[in-house]
Amino acid sequence: MAQLSGKLQQAFALQQHGELTRAQFIYEKILKIQPCNFAALNRLGVIALQTNNPRKAVRLFEKAIRVDPSNPVAYGNRGLAFHQLQQLDAALASYEQALAINPGQVDALLNRGNVLKDLQQWDAALASYDQAIGIKPDYAEAFSNSGFVLKELKQLDAALARFNQAIAIRPGYASAYWNRALTLLLTGDLENGWLDYEWRRKLDEGSPFPHPLWLGKESLGGKSILLHSEQGLGDTLQFCRYVQLVADLGARVILEVQKPLITLLAGLAGVSKVITKGNALPNVDYQCSLMSLPLAFKTNLDTIPFSKGYLSSSPTKLAHWRSRLGERTKPRVGLVWSGSKTNYNDRNRSIPLEDLVKCLPADLEYICLQKDIRESDKQTLKVNHNILDFGDEQADFSDAAALCKCMDVVISVDTSVAHLSGALGVETYVLLPFNADWRWFLDRTDSPWYSSVKLYRQSHMSDWNGVFTQIKRDLMQLSHRQSGEKSI
């Protein structure tokens, strides 16, 4: 037994130092001798989690639980594995079992709060975090995560206080700075928000760019700079407006963007060359993420550049789509009702097409600008013959841009087409959830980023009825306005 204990200690030390393969080998040897060794089963499960194998981890933790049903640790670890598998109800149940055995297990309280947060059970999540803080007053993760929940509930002063407490406890805590950045930006405090926003680099596991970072201090006269995309397509479309400002400083600008945007952004003002993200990098003097350019140019609410539009559509593409659509007999309205399923807030921002069509007046012409249609929406689209669908004919965003320019109004949830339409200067109605993204700020019906955009916000979580009522009213006004113009 003493020898096994020594082996366990040796394996655990290796595991702590990241030597997972060697640690796993020792744990497995222990289990050949003692198949019901709780510590070896549990720690092998942790290694499975560390190596991104949550299904194997669940099996190992369940074996450990059968060995010792009274030990809360394996229940808590199994909760982590279920959470990785996005089996949120199972994860929550596992944490509840751990806490029934030991109500003071602070990690289980934190992780239960994380699951409740993902389930958007905000009050329950906050209560779980507060329980953890009550037991461990210096629990930086609980302060930061509870601040996120308070932000989602729009209790912004309380959220900022939580992030500040987390940072005071752990001064280099990147997640707390990141969450604070999003909250500051949401309130319109861009000056401090952009500074905190740079902490995202500490969260990014990607390889750093080999070129010196430019954030507005060095002269760019006669220099070359790589401006590169980051995060989603909408982010690239929103922040590529800064390319012209960089070029005006005397720089040769090479723009690296996602493949679907290459054709569209090849003609962007100020660009010398556009390259596809992931290809070999050019030799340049400096580099900067598009998302860092607002900091470099010290952007505030009054100095946001090119709000009237900065993108244009290819004349050839525009002519093609005008011909494809045919003669305009009614006002044309473009529709986008869902974004990427991988977006953390997708369940709030995307709308079933079945719900949206109920607020669309019959005397308008509707064009689907959505390229990827979810299975749940295909039948609705099929039976609504007044919505024309050209999704398979859109090669990339240059086609989407031309289609947007053919519209009288684009209606979009918070996704890339909303930014595309706004950047083209097309009248755009953006439908926002209660806990909208920071870039739309608070309670505004307009956007300082895009002067052609009008914002429609949920007044209550998960309730689109008020938004649909406003959209229907404004579309009816559009129809009457067009009819009036024709009769003059």
Protein Blocks (a to p, Z undefined) as FASTA:
>chain_A
ZZmmmmmmmmmmmmmnopamlmmmmmmmmmmmmmmlmklmmmmmmmmmmnopaklmmmmm
mmmmmmmmmbmklmmmmmmmmmmnopaklmmmmmmmmmmmmmmlmklmmmmmmmmmmnop
mklmmmmmmmmmmmmmmlmklmmmmmmmmmmnopaklmmmmmmmmmmmmmmlmklmmmmm
mmmmmnopamlmmmmmmmmmmmpmbdcdfbdcdehjaccehiacddddehjfklmmmmmm
mmmmmmmnopacdddddfklmmmmmmgghiabdcdehiacdddfbdcdfklmmmmnopaf
klcghklopbdcdfklmmmmmmmnopafbdcddddfbdcfklmklmmmpccfklmmmmgc
fkbccddfbfbdcfklmmmmmmmmkbccfklmmmblmlmmmmmmmpmbdcddddfklmmm
mmnopacdddddfklcfkloghiabdfkbmkbccdddfbghiaklmmmmmmmmmmmmmmm
mmmmmmZZ
